[in-house]
């Protein structure tokens, strides 16, 4: 089964989110298990991102990667770490989601 470029990008994003979450848990690289999870997750994230870049232009892929990653990391920080989100933060996240949606739904720049 051949995955679509957006599915491959989603795998890259999830791996990056896992790596970033583990990075927080690594306590400045002093805890070995979260450190290993971080390193492996980032390696997978960049591998799958490189596969994505074969079929989606860099700017579009990176915009989706960044936007979706920010939203997911923020949601995890809120759920897992109790990070508080005020109204401007929620508006900003909404704008990020809107930007990713516009890229995917209306742009002819190359998102598949």
Secondary structure as GFF3:
##gff-version 3
##sequence-region A 1 112
A	DSSP	alpha_helix	5	25	.	.	.	ID=ss1
A	DSSP	alpha_helix	32	52	.	.	.	ID=ss2
A	DSSP	alpha_helix	58	81	.	.	.	ID=ss3
A	DSSP	alpha_helix	87	105	.	.	.	ID=ss4
###
